Amino acid sequence: MLIVGELINSSRKVVKPAIEKKDAKFIQDLAVNQINAGAHYVDVNCGTQVFGEEETMIWLVNSIQEICDAPLCIDSPSEKAIAAGLEAAKGNGKQQMINSITAEKDRYNAILPLVQQYQAKVVSLCMDDNGMPATKEDRVRIIDKLINDLTKDGVEEDQIYLDPLVKPVSTADKYGIDVLETVRYIRDNYPKVHAICGLSNISFGLPMRKLLNRLFMVQSMVAGMDSYILDPLDKDMMGAIFASQALLGQDEFCMNYLTAFRQGLYK
């Protein structure tokens, strides 16, 4: 299980002013707290900083690395900002992650050289030049193309993290099922490839969103999802992950679950 902590994102109301004020301590505390809570990677996204995104990305990466040596997930719609973040992070000796590449021709051609140059893990969105997939069949077609193209271009299967693109069940009742069936397809046909997603879209527009997110996380784990982009400070979510791993035979002798219990996660 790989957890990417999602909280350092300039679109969040509490983070945007910290970035604008260059409040390094706020950013550093947020990074360390996520790692201490169980995140393996720290997502770094300053995409709302339309002017000066590259400089902001470098500042964020450098600020985090002053206090924390965790690997980073460099997250941006701009390939220049991703390149700047990867270059700033390359000295920490860890394998970074890129969020994200797609099957869209221009995006693929822009991001692939960065994946190759920095030997990074890569989040691969199920999206092509026709837009977001509407059905499981659309996702499968894009998945096959992405994996074929990436592996042909030298990316190892176990470095690929496929994101089936979760859509709100409030807008179509099969959207959750489509994702689960897509994850099963990935697991059955590409066992070395990882499946990753952000959970919050599934509950958009509905009450009790955190509950829906947690339950969908459990359902997707059963289907074969093995990575998530989420808030690791959400104790209920992290508790559900450890408990699910124990029940699914992914936690030898339930050691992670027992450790989490002893550390007070379930209080």
C-alpha positions in Angstrom: 0.0 0.0 0.0 1.3 3.4 -1.0 -0.2 6.6 0.5 0.4 10.0 -1.0 -0.4 12.8 1.4 -2.5 15.4 -0.5 -2.5 18.4 1.8 0.2 20.6 0.4 -1.9 22.0 -2.4 -2.4 25.7 -3.1 -6.1 25.2 -3.9 -6.7 24.6 -0.2 -7.8 27.6 1.8 -5.4 27.1 4.6 -2.4 26.4 2.4 -2.8 29.2 -0.2 -1.9 32.1 2.2 1.0 30.1 3.7 2.4 29.8 0.2 1.8 33.4 -0.7 3.5 34.5 2.6 6.3 32.0 2.1 5.6 30.5 5.5 8.1 27.7 5.4 7.3 26.4 8.9 3.6 25.9 8.0 4.6 23.9 4.9 7.3 21.9 6.8 4.9 21.0 9.6 2.3 19.9 7.1 4.8 17.6 5.4 6.2 16.1 8.6 2.8 15.5 10.1 1.6 13.7 7.0 4.7 11.4 7.0 4.3 10.8 10.7 0.6 9.8 10.1 1.6 7.2 7.5 2.1 8.9 4.2 4.9 7.5 2.0 5.0 10.4 -0.4 4.1 14.1 0.0 2.2 15.6 -2.9 3.4 19.1 -3.8 0.9 21.2 -5.9 0.9 24.9 -6.4 -1.1 24.9 -9.7 -3.2 27.8 -8.7 -0.1 30.0 -8.7 -0.6 30.9 -12.3 2.2 33.4 -12.3 5.5 32.1 -10.9 4.5 28.5 -10.5 7.9 27.2 -11.3 9.6 29.4 -8.6 6.9 28.5 -6.1 7.4 24.8 -6.8 11.1 25.1 -6.2 10.5 27.0 -2.9 8.1 24.4 -1.7 10.4 21.5 -2.6 13.4 23.2 -0.9 11.4 24.1 2.2 10.1 20.5 2.6 13.6 19.0 2.1 15.1 21.2 4.7 13.1 19.3 7.4 11.9 16.1 5.7 13.7 13.6 3.5 10.5 11.9 2.3 10.1 11.4 -1.5 7.7 13.9 -3.2 4.9 13.6 -5.7 5.4 16.6 -8.0 1.9 17.5 -9.1 1.1 20.1 -11.8 -0.7 20.6 -15.1 2.5 22.4 -16.2 5.4 20.3 -17.4 7.7 23.2 -16.7 6.7 23.3 -13.0 7.1 19.5 -12.8 10.5 19.8 -14.3 11.5 22.5 -11.8 10.2 20.4 -8.9 12.0 17.3 -10.0 15.3 19.1 -10.5 15.0 20.7 -7.0 14.2 17.3 -5.4 16.8 15.2 -7.2 19.4 15.7 -4.4 17.5 13.8 -1.7 18.4 10.4 -3.1 14.8 9.3 -3.2 12.7 8.2 -6.2 10.2 10.9 -6.9 6.7 10.6 -8.4 5.1 12.6 -11.2 1.5 13.5 -11.2 0.6 13.1 -14.0 0.8 11.7 -17.5 -2.1 10.9 -19.8 -2.7 9.3 -23.1 -3.3 12.8 -24.6 -0.7 13.1 -27.3 0.7 16.5 -26.2 0.7 15.7 -22.5 2.3 12.3 -23.1 5.1 13.8 -25.2 5.7 16.6 -22.6 5.8 14.4 -19.5 7.5 11.2 -20.8 11.0 12.8 -21.1 10.8 13.8 -17.4 9.8 10.3 -16.4 12.7 8.9 -18.3 15.2 11.6 -17.2 14.4 11.4 -13.5 13.5 7.7 -13.4 10.3 8.7 -11.6 7.2 6.8 -10.6 4.3 8.2 -12.7 0.6 8.6 -12.0 -1.1 7.8 -15.3 -4.6 9.2 -15.7 -7.1 7.3 -17.8 -7.7 10.2 -20.2 -7.0 10.6 -23.9 -7.6 13.2 -26.6 -11.3 12.2 -26.5 -11.5 13.5 -22.9 -12.4 11.7 -19.7 -13.7 8.2 -20.0 -17.5 7.6 -19.7 -17.5 3.9 -19.2 -15.3 1.0 -18.0 -14.8 0.1 -21.7 -13.4 3.5 -22.4 -11.0 3.2 -19.4 -9.8 -0.2 -20.5 -9.0 1.0 -24.0 -7.0 3.9 -22.5 -5.3 1.7 -20.0 -4.1 -0.7 -22.7 -2.7 2.1 -24.7 -1.0 3.8 -21.8 0.7 0.7 -20.5 1.7 -0.4 -24.0 3.2 3.1 -24.8 4.9 3.6 -21.5 6.5 0.2 -21.4 7.6 0.5 -25.0 9.2 3.8 -24.0 11.2 2.1 -21.2 9.0 2.6 -18.2 8.8 -0.5 -16.0 5.3 -1.7 -15.2 5.8 -1.4 -11.4 6.6 2.3 -11.8 3.2 3.0 -13.4 0.3 4.1 -11.1 -2.9 4.0 -13.1 -5.7 6.4 -12.0 -9.1 5.3 -13.4 -10.5 8.8 -12.6 -13.2 8.6 -10.0 -16.4 10.5 -10.8 -19.2 11.4 -8.4 -21.9 8.8 -7.9 -24.3 11.7 -7.4 -24.2 12.3 -11.1 -24.4 8.7 -12.4 -25.1 5.7 -10.1 -22.7 3.4 -12.0 -19.6 5.6 -11.7 -18.4 3.7 -8.5 -18.9 0.3 -10.1 -17.1 1.4 -13.3 -14.0 2.3 -11.2 -14.1 -1.0 -9.2 -14.4 -3.1 -12.4 -11.6 -1.1 -14.0 -9.3 -1.8 -11.0 -10.2 -5.5 -11.3 -9.2 -5.4 -15.0 -5.8 -3.8 -14.1 -5.2 -6.4 -11.4 -6.1 -9.3 -13.6 -4.3 -8.2 -16.7 -1.3 -6.1 -15.5 -0.4 -7.5 -12.0 2.8 -5.5 -11.7 1.0 -2.2 -12.5 -0.4 -0.2 -9.6 -3.8 1.4 -9.3 -4.1 4.7 -7.5 -6.9 7.3 -7.0 -8.0 10.3 -5.1 -11.2 9.4 -3.2 -13.0 12.7 -2.6 -14.7 12.9 -6.1 -16.8 9.8 -5.4 -18.8 11.7 -2.8 -19.1 15.1 -4.4 -22.5 16.7 -3.9 -23.6 14.3 -1.2 -23.8 14.5 2.6 -21.5 12.5 4.9 -18.7 12.7 2.4 -16.0 11.3 4.6 -18.1 8.2 5.3 -18.7 7.6 1.6 -15.0 8.1 0.9 -13.9 5.6 3.5 -16.4 3.0 2.4 -15.3 3.4 -1.3 -11.7 3.0 -0.2 -12.5 -0.3 1.4 -14.4 -1.5 -1.7 -11.6 -0.4 -4.0 -9.0 -2.2 -1.8 -11.0 -5.4 -2.2 -11.0 -4.9 -6.0 -7.2 -4.5 -6.0 -6.5 -0.8 -5.5 -3.1 -0.5 -3.8 -2.4 3.2 -3.7 -4.3 6.3 -2.7 -3.9 10.1 -2.7 -5.6 11.2 0.5 -5.5 13.1 3.8 -3.4 10.9 6.1 -4.3 13.1 9.1 -7.9 11.7 8.8 -7.6 9.0 11.5 -10.8 7.3 10.5 -9.5 6.8 7.0 -6.1 5.6 8.0 -7.7 3.3 10.6 -9.9 1.8 7.9 -6.8 1.2 5.7 -4.9 -0.7 8.4 -8.0 -2.7 9.3 -8.7 -3.6 5.7 -5.1 -4.7 5.1 -5.3 -7.0 8.1 -8.6 -8.5 6.9 -7.4 -8.9 3.3 -4.3 -10.7 4.2 -2.0 -7.8 3.3 -0.6 -7.3 6.8 1.6 -10.2 8.1 0.4 -11.3 11.6 -1.6 -8.0 11.6 1.5 -6.2 12.7 0.6 -2.8 11.1 -2.9 -3.0 12.6 -1.6 -3.8 16.0 1.0 -1.1 15.8 -1.6 1.5 14.8 -3.8 0.3 17.7 -0.9 0.6 20.3 -0.2 4.1 19.0 -3.7 5.2 19.8 -5.1 5.5 16.2 -8.4 3.8 17.2 -9.1 5.9 20.3 
